[in-house]
Every structure is written in structure tokens, then in C-alpha cells.
Amino acid sequence: MKDFEIFKDIEELDNESKYLVHKAKEAANLAYAPYSKFQVGAAVILEDGTLVTGSNQENASYPLCVCAERVVLYTAATQHPNKKIMKLAVVAHRKNHKDLSPATSCGACRQVMSEFEERQNKTFEVIMLKSKNEWIKCPTAESLLPYVFKRSNLHE
């Protein structure tokens, strides 16, 4: 499997990845995060170039919150059920802050991303801000969660 790629500046990313990060930033501004004040946005590009965005949605009952990654994946699946995801970008920032905060996807989102790869029988890249000004491009969603729980685990 191809190793993760680390980029010291967003300008080192390819144009499509930079565009996706920009759209994820826009989506983060639409987050409903009155409790954590941590706004997360995600964007995916589909095989035909269609762009889909999503943001985190919080609830006073914390377990009912939904991460931006899951919002964007479920939205893409609902609105474009037969189109494959090619790439996903996720970004975060504190409310009223312009600078992005390092934030990588939680385990639940990694599990969902991995199942999306299995559903579409195709991997996709994941781009995240790993640390201040250091971007990571992951070759597949499953590479973020080795030994992922799969459908086949239920039938063996």
C-alpha cells in the first residue's frame, strides 16, 4: 500500500485537493456547533466532478451529534447513489477563528469511510490537516483504520 503523503504547506497539494479543502472550509462555516464551538467541514468530489459538502451538526444530547465526514458521505450517497467518491477533504476551526485547527477524522468516521470504499468497490483519498500547516493525504480511507470491521465479519 502506498504510504501517506505529508505536505508542509497547502500550496504543495495538487489543485483538485486544494479546491476540495477550500470547499470544506466553506462548509465548516455552516456547522451547527454551539456547544463545542469546533466547526468542521468536509467535501467530497465524485467520479463525474460533482462536489458535495457537509458540516458537523451538534445536539444538546451529545451522542446525537453527527460529524461532518458522515454528513457529507450520507448526503452524497442519498443525492448521488450511483456515483463513486474519488476524494474527501476535512477541515476544522474554532468559531470566529480564521486559522484552521488540526483535526483528523474520529474512529467512527473512519469506519464509515471504509465501508463506503467497500460499498463502491473503490478506494478514495482522504486529506486532513495533521498539525499546524502540515497536511496529510491518505491513499485510502481504510489505511486510516487498519483491520476495519467489515460486512464479511458478520457472515463468517
C-alpha positions as CSV (number, residue, x, y, z in Angstrom):
1,M,0.0,0.0,0.0
2,K,1.2,3.5,-0.8
3,D,2.4,5.5,2.2
4,F,0.8,8.6,3.5
5,E,2.0,11.8,1.9
6,I,2.8,14.8,4.1
7,F,2.8,18.3,2.8
8,K,4.3,21.2,4.7
9,D,2.0,23.8,3.1
10,I,-1.4,23.7,1.5
11,E,0.2,25.1,-1.7
12,E,2.1,21.8,-2.1
13,L,-1.2,19.9,-2.6
14,D,-2.5,19.3,-6.1
15,N,-5.1,21.7,-7.5
16,E,-8.0,19.4,-7.0
17,S,-7.1,18.8,-3.4
18,K,-6.7,22.5,-2.7
19,Y,-10.1,23.1,-4.2
20,L,-11.6,20.4,-2.1
21,V,-10.0,21.9,1.1
22,H,-11.4,25.3,0.1
23,K,-14.9,23.9,-0.2
24,A,-14.5,22.0,3.1
25,K,-13.6,25.4,4.7
26,E,-16.7,27.0,3.3
27,A,-18.8,24.0,4.6
28,A,-17.2,24.5,8.1
29,N,-18.8,27.9,8.3
30,L,-22.2,26.2,8.1
31,A,-21.6,23.9,11.0
32,Y,-24.0,23.9,13.9
33,A,-21.6,23.8,16.8
34,P,-23.0,25.9,19.7
35,Y,-21.6,23.6,22.4
36,S,-18.0,22.8,21.3
37,K,-17.5,25.9,19.1
38,F,-15.5,23.5,16.9
39,Q,-16.7,23.8,13.3
40,V,-15.8,21.0,10.9
41,G,-16.4,20.9,7.2
42,A,-16.0,18.1,4.7
43,A,-16.2,17.9,1.0
44,V,-16.1,15.1,-1.5
45,I,-15.6,15.0,-5.2
46,L,-17.4,12.3,-7.1
47,E,-16.3,10.5,-10.2
48,D,-18.1,12.9,-12.6
49,G,-16.7,16.0,-10.8
50,T,-19.8,16.6,-8.7
51,L,-19.0,18.3,-5.4
52,V,-20.8,17.6,-2.2
53,T,-20.2,19.3,1.2
54,G,-21.3,18.8,4.8
55,S,-20.6,20.1,8.2
56,N,-20.8,18.9,11.8
57,Q,-24.2,19.1,13.5
58,E,-24.3,19.2,17.3
59,N,-27.1,18.5,19.7
60,A,-27.6,19.2,23.4
61,S,-27.7,15.4,23.8
62,Y,-24.0,14.9,22.7
63,P,-24.4,11.3,21.5
64,L,-26.8,12.6,18.8
65,C,-24.1,14.8,17.2
66,V,-23.0,14.0,13.7
67,C,-19.6,14.6,12.3
68,A,-19.0,16.5,9.0
69,E,-17.5,13.4,7.4
70,R,-20.6,11.3,7.9
71,V,-22.9,14.1,6.9
72,V,-21.1,14.5,3.6
73,L,-20.9,10.8,2.9
74,Y,-24.5,10.1,3.6
75,T,-25.6,13.2,1.6
76,A,-23.5,12.0,-1.4
77,A,-25.0,8.5,-1.1
78,T,-28.5,9.9,-1.0
79,Q,-28.3,12.6,-3.6
80,H,-25.9,10.7,-6.0
81,P,-26.4,7.0,-5.2
82,N,-24.6,5.6,-8.2
83,K,-21.6,7.9,-8.3
84,K,-18.3,6.9,-6.7
85,I,-16.4,9.1,-4.3
86,M,-12.9,9.9,-5.5
87,K,-11.5,12.1,-2.7
88,L,-12.6,13.6,0.6
89,A,-11.2,16.6,2.5
90,V,-11.9,17.5,6.1
91,V,-11.0,20.7,7.9
92,A,-11.9,22.4,11.2
93,H,-11.6,25.7,13.1
94,R,-12.8,27.3,16.2
95,K,-15.8,29.5,15.9
96,N,-14.8,33.1,14.8
97,H,-11.2,32.0,14.1
98,K,-9.8,32.3,10.6
99,D,-7.0,29.8,11.1
100,L,-7.7,26.1,10.7
101,S,-7.2,23.7,13.6
102,P,-5.5,20.4,13.2
103,A,-8.2,17.7,13.2
104,T,-8.2,14.2,11.9
105,S,-11.3,12.0,11.5
106,C,-12.6,10.2,14.5
107,G,-12.8,6.4,14.6
108,A,-16.5,6.3,13.8
109,C,-16.0,8.4,10.7
110,R,-13.0,6.2,9.7
111,Q,-15.2,3.1,10.0
112,V,-17.9,4.7,7.8
113,M,-15.4,5.9,5.2
114,S,-14.0,2.4,5.0
115,E,-17.4,0.9,4.4
116,F,-18.1,3.5,1.7
117,E,-15.0,2.2,-0.1
118,E,-16.3,-1.3,0.3
119,R,-19.8,-0.3,-0.9
120,Q,-18.4,1.4,-4.1
121,N,-15.7,-1.2,-4.6
122,K,-13.2,1.6,-5.0
123,T,-10.9,3.4,-2.6
124,F,-10.7,7.2,-2.2
125,E,-8.1,9.6,-0.9
126,V,-8.5,11.5,2.3
127,I,-7.0,14.9,3.0
128,M,-6.7,16.3,6.5
129,L,-4.7,18.9,8.5
130,K,-2.5,16.7,10.7
131,S,-0.7,19.5,12.6
132,K,-0.2,23.2,12.2
133,N,0.4,23.8,8.5
134,E,1.1,20.1,7.9
135,W,-1.4,18.3,5.5
136,I,-1.7,14.6,5.2
137,K,-3.0,12.8,2.1
138,C,-4.0,9.3,2.9
139,P,-4.2,6.8,-0.1
140,T,-7.3,5.2,1.2
141,A,-9.9,5.5,3.9
142,E,-9.1,2.0,5.1
143,S,-5.5,3.0,5.6
144,L,-6.7,5.2,8.5
145,L,-8.3,2.3,10.3
146,P,-6.3,-0.9,9.8
147,Y,-8.2,-4.2,10.5
148,V,-11.5,-2.4,10.0
149,F,-14.7,-4.2,10.8
150,K,-16.3,-5.3,7.5
151,R,-19.5,-6.8,6.2
152,S,-17.7,-10.1,5.8
153,N,-17.1,-10.2,9.6
154,L,-20.9,-10.6,10.0
155,H,-21.1,-13.6,7.7
156,E,-18.1,-15.7,8.8
